[in-house]
């Protein structure tokens, strides 16, 4: 799980062009939206694409994305259970 979390942090930084941030700067349990990283709805779309492309996960129910993208930890948990790649 730790490996997946680190990988995910690197992918988030790359996908969202967070140039001044390192994986160590991202708190695994901090909120990704509003507080924490302060992401917005455009960033959410990027995260959905990232999950499809890298892990073969298609989010059928957009309503669940709020729960999934709560933090890096919740994303990693969801990916671990649902990945096809």
Order of alpha helices (4+ residues) and beta strands (2+ residues): alpha-alpha-alpha-alpha
